[in-house]
Amino acid sequence: MTSAEGFWADDEMDRKPSSDFLTSYLLANPGIKVLNVNSPWGAGKTFFLTRWAKELSEKHVCIYFNAWETDFSSEPLVALVTCIEQQTKDGLVLESLGANVIKSSTELIRKSAPLIVKGLVKKYVGLDVDVLLGEGAGDDVAKGAEELVESLVKEQSKALQHVEEFKVAVCERLKAAAVNLQKESTAFIFIDELDRCRPTYAIELLERIKHFFEIENCRFIIASDSAQLAHSIRAVYGEKFSSEHYLSRFFDAEFRLDNRNIFSMAKTFSLDVLSFKLGIIVRGSTTGGYGVHGAENPVYPRVDTVLSEEDGYTEYSLVLVGLARFFNVQLRELIRFHQQIVSISNALPRHEFHYFWAAFLIFSKAASDEVYSSIFMADRSRDAIDVFSKKAEPVSFTFLEGVESIGNIASFYAKLAGSSREIVHEISRNSSGWQEDVARDFYSSYKYLVKYQKLVELAHRLS
């Protein structure tokens, strides 16, 4: 296994081709200084950036900056240049940044001092200016800080000079690191967790990057949920502020992670209990060999049918994928929901677990308390599920008897859950196909299945 393959060994969503494509794109387009990897929270941005940075660091100088870990500070510029200093000093180690990292007097920090906002030099997150700029520099800098900033405002040419000096210092630092480590000249700076930061901090960091880091042979890759970031910006500047247009000023290009195919991830999730199976046809069609139904009435999948043409997938994998699409959840949520489903199975006897029903309740509990509560009301469950289904992405599964939607399967379970054991028995006698199988097993496992509501609410507290 090569080192590159090792970095992506757990790449269940096949992200590596995207990183390869983006690397060649950025190197071939020097005008693209800032790339925004824009995807919702929990979509796998941190996984993507950390693996990409590790692989890329074999040939290039790479800096990884976790913005959220530093938004305790007043000035993102100092935090960022300190990160650059730390990660280019003794090698390219991807490490976290805390207040205790800012210890030494460095050229980059000195060059950034005139660019820092008024009053910051006097006190930076509880650190004395001697710690920030070096022993003995505190008195002079603190005394002249206010005059220096005012001078920059009045004298635009002087301000530009300081900016240019800072850019030169950054270029020299990155170039020296490339030479010392025998890397190629273009450096990459990865900014992660921007959308988790305080709105003002996120805005100031973007402004610093735009104004002070637009230099040759340097590319920024910034991971963010732009929709959430735009919402945060409006919270600062007002609801009428055009935050989307404002954000577009900072990014030269945008790339969205593709999370549509989550089959590989679902395949890795195992279930160590013997769950009741609905009888879903994993490959999606019945064209013979399945008895009377399959031989006389072949059933083929619809465009919304979840199926797998590869080996190794189970009914549980398909149910998880289907529910993820139906409820429109991200990868991080999917992993958490799987853990919650397993926790319910662990609380029940090995032969008394209905995976679909537990999973549907877990997903619906997170999606809408109103829908979840209505599921357990016999007179409202069907309507609540139907209303939600009309808004959700259509998803279906193939059975021997035909194709069935997630909404219809859930409604049948809700009907059973809201009925007495005697009525469940009557339903089983008057049903056929998968519904008959579900009702019969529900009847025999009735005392456990009626406990699902309580178990789901307990599992929902897990994170």
N, C-alpha and C positions, 0 to 999 in steps of 0.2 A: 504493500500500500504506500503510495506517495504521500508526502506531507500535505499536499493540497486535498487529496482524498480523505486524509485523516481529519482535516479541519471540518469537512462536510460529512463526516461519517454518520451523523444523526440527522441528515438533511431529508426528512420525510416528505417535505413539500417541494423537493427538487428546485431549490433556490440557486444552486451553483451556476446553471446556465444564465440566469439573470445577472449574477455578479460578473461573469465573464463578458457578457454583452455590454454591460455598463462600463466596465474597465476599458474595453476597446473604444467605446463611444467617447468617453471623457478624454482619453489620450489622443484621439483623432480630431477632437474639437476643442482647441485651446480657448475658444471664446466662452465655453461653458465652465464658468468658475464655481458655480454653486448649483448642486443637484438636490432636489427635494424628493426623498423617498416618502411618498404620501400614502398612508394607509391608516385605517381606524385603530384605536387602542386594542391591543391583544391580537393583532394580525401577524405578529412575528417579526416586527421591525428590528428589535434588539438582536434576536437570533441572526437575522440576515446581516446586520452591520458588523457584529463581532466576528462572525466567520469570514466575511468578505475582507475585513481589515487584517485578520490573521494571515489569510492566504496572500493578500496583496503585499504585506510587510516582508515577504521573502524577496521581493524585487524593488520595493519602494519604501521610502520613509512614510510611516503611517502613524497618525495621532488619533487616539480614541478619547473623546471628551464626553462624559456623562453630565449633561447640563443640569439634570435634576439634583444630582449630588452636591451641586455648588450654588443652588439658588438661595441658600442662606445668606449669601454675600450681597453687598451693595453694588458691586461693580463687576460685571461679567468679563470685562477685558482683562483684569488682573488674574481672574481664575483661569481664563483660557491661555494666556501667555505663560502662566505658571505650569499649566499642564504640558504645553509645548516644551518648556524648559526641562521638566522632569522626564518626559518620555524621549528626549533626544540627548540626554546627558550621558547615560551609561548603557544605552541600548534601547530598543523599542519594546518596552514591557507595557502591556495594556493593564494599567492599574487604576484604582479609584483615586479620587481627589478629595481631600478633606482640608480643613483649616490648618491642620498641623503640617501640611505639605509646604506651605509658604514660609520658607525659612531663610533662604539665602539671597544675597544681593546679586542680581543678574543683569546683563546688558538689556535683555528684552524688557524686563520690568522697569528698568530705569528709563528706557526709551518710551515706555507706555505711560509714565508718570504724567507728562504734560497733557495727555489725552484723557485723563481721568477727571470725573466730574468734581466740581468745587467742594472742598472740605473733606474729600475721601482720604487724602494723604494723611490727615491728622489722625484718622482712626479707621481701620479696616477690620471688620468683624472681630473687634476686641484685641487686635494685634497692634503693638506700638510701631511707629514708622521706622524705628531702628531695625525691627524684625523684617519689615517689608522691603526697605531700600538699603539696608546695610548699617553697620555700627557707625555712629558718628554723623550720619546724614540727617537724622531726625530734626534737629533744631533748625537747620537752614531751610530744609524743604518745607517743614510745617509753617515756618514764618512766612515763606514766600509763596505758599500754595495759592492763597486767594489772589494775590497780585498776578501770579502766573496765569491763572484761568481767565481773569478779567483782561489780561493782555492778549490772550488768544482770541477772545471775542472781538476786541477792537482792531486787531491787526490780522487780517485774513491771510496775508502772505506768510506771517510767522506761523500761523496754524497749519498751513499747507506744508511748511518746512518740517514741522514736527511730525506730521503724518508721513511724509516721504522718508524721513529718518527712521521712523518706526518700521515702515515697509521694508526698507533696506536691511534693517536689523533682523527682521523675520526671514527674509530671503537668505541672508548669510547664515543664519542658524540652521535652516533646513538644508541648505547646500552643504554646509560643513558636516551635518549628520549623514547625508547621502555619501559624501566622500569617505568619511571615517568607516562607514558600514558597508562600503562598496555597493551602494544601491543606485538605481536609476534616478535621474534628476527630478522628475515630477513627484511631489509629495501629496499625500491625501490626508485630510483632516476630517474625521467622522464625528458628527455631533448627534448624540442620542438623547432620547427622553425629553425633547424640547417641549412637547405638548403637556408634560406633567409639571412644568415650572410655573411660578407665579407669572401672570400675564406681563407685568412690567419688566420682569427679568428676561423673559423670552423675547420681548420686543427689543430691549436694549442689546441683547446678545446678537440678534439679527442685524441691528444697525451697526454694531461694532464690526461684524464680519464684512458687511457691505462697504463700509467706509475705510476700514483699516487693513483689510486682508485681500484686496483685489490685486494680487501680485502674480508674476509669471511663475510657471511650474508649481502651482499650488491649486488643488481642487478641494472643495468642501462638499461633503455628503451629509445632508441634514435629514434626520428621520423625524417625521411629525405627522400628526393627524390634523391636516390643514383646516378641516371643518371645525374641529374643536378649538384649534388655535384662533381661528377667525372669531368664534363665539367669545373667547376670552378677551380678545382685543376690543370687541364691541362693549364688553363689560367695563372696559377702561375708558373708551372714547365715546360711548353712547351707541344706542341701537341703530341710529341712522348712519353711523360711520361705515364707509365702504371698506370693510376689513379684508375681503377677498382681494380687491384691487390693490390694497396696501401691501398685502403679503406677496403678491405677484412681483413686486419691485425687487424683492430680495432673492428670487430664484430664477436662474437662467433656464432650467429645465425641470420637469417633474416626471417621476416614475411611480407607478402603483404596483404593489405586490399582488400577484394573482393567487387568490385563495379559493377559487372555485372548485378545484379538485382536491378534496380532503380525504380521498380514499386511502392513500398511503398512511396517513396519520391514523385513521380509524382502524386500519389493519393491525396496527401495533398494540391496540388496546385489547387486553385479554379479560376473560370472564371465567373465574374459577369455580363457578357454581353451575348446577344443572338447571338451566332455565327452561320454562315452557317455550316452545317454538311455534310461531304462527303458521309456518309452512310457506314462507316467502321463497319464490324461485330466484335464486341468487343471480343466475344468468339472464333472467328477464323474460324468457319465453318458454312455452310448453308446446313442442311440436311433435310429440309422440313419446311412447314409453312411459306414460304417466297414468295409464288406466283409461277408462272410458272418456273422461273429460279431455285429456290430452290428445287422444287418438282421433276423436270425432270433432272436437272444437278447438283447434289450435289457438293459443292466445299469444299475441305478440306485444312487446312493450310499447308504451306511448313515449312521446318526447320528454315527458316529465317523470318517467319511471326510473327509479334508482336500481341499477344493476351493475354487475361486474363481469367482464369477459376474461378476467384473470383468475387463476387458482389461488386458494389461500384465504378467500374472503368468506365470511359467515353471514348468517342472517343478522346477527348482532351488529356487524360492521355496517351493513346496509341500513339498518334502523338508525344507527347513530348518524350516518351521513345524511339520511333523509330528514331527520329531525333538525340537524344543523342547517340544512337548506330552508326547511319550513319556518324555523324560528330566526333565521338569519344571524347566526352567532359566529364569533371570531374564534381563532384557534385557542387562545388562552381560556376563553369560556368553555370551549369544547372539552379541554383537558380537565377543567374543574368539574364540569357536569358528569364526565365519566367517573371521576373519583367519587362523586356523590351517589351515582347509581350503584357503584360497587359497594359503598357503605350500606346501602339499603339491602343489597343481596346478602351481605355478611350478617345482617340482623335477622335474617329469616332462615328457616330450615332449607337445606340444600335443594330439595325437590319442590319447593313452594314459591318459586320466584317467576314473575312475569316481566321479562326485560322491557318489552315495549311499553307496558303501562307505567312502570316505574320511571322509565326514561322520559316519556311524554309528560308526566307530572313534574319531573325535575325541570325540564325545559320551560314548561308553561308557568311554573312558579316564578322563575326568573324573568320571564317575558311580561307577564301581566298578573298582578294579584287579583284583579277583577275576574279575568277568565279562569284563573286557578280556583278561586272560591266558587264560581258558578258551576264548575265541573261536578262538585259534590251536591248540587241541588238538582234533584230529579227533573223538576219542571223548567230548568234553565240551562242545563248542560248542553243540550243539542244546539240551541240557538247561540250560546256563547262560543262554542267551537266553530259553528258555521260562520259567524261574523268574523272571527279571527282568520279562518281559512280563506275568506274572500280577500283579505289584505295580504296574506302570506303567499310565498312562492308555491305554486302547485307542485305537489310531490305524491308519487304513487308507487305501489309495489305490485309485482305480479304473483298471483296465486293460481292454483290449478283451475279454479272456476272463473278467473278473469282478473282484471286490473282493479285495484282498490286504492282510494286516496287515504292519506294519513288522517285527514279529518273524519272520514267515515269509520276508520278503525278505532280512533279515539272515542268517537261518539258511542260506538257499540260497547266499549269498555266502560264508559261513563254510565251507560244505561244499566249495565250489570252491577256496577258499584253502588248505584242508587236504589237497587232492588233488594228485596228480602231473599233469603236463600231458597225459599220455595218458588219464588217467581223466577229466579235464575235457573232453577231446574226446569221450569215450564218453558223458558226461552230456549234452553238447550234442546228440548224435545221438538221444538218447532223451527229449528234453524238447520242449516246445512253448510257444508264446506268448512272454511276456516272459522266461521262464526259458531258453528256447532262445537268444534274442538275447543275454542276459547271458553264458551259457556259451560261445557262439561268440566273443564279443568278449574274454572272459576268456582263452580259448585263444590267440587271436592276440596278446594283450597280456600273456601270462603272466609274462614275465621282469620286467615293471614292477610288476604287481599283487602279486607276492610280496614286493616291497620296501616295501609299505605299512606294515607293522608298525614298521620302523625309522623311516620318515618320520613316522609319527604320534607316536612317542616323542620325536623331535626337535621337531616342531611343538608338542607339549604343553608344552614349556619356554618358549614364547613367552607373554608376558602384555601 
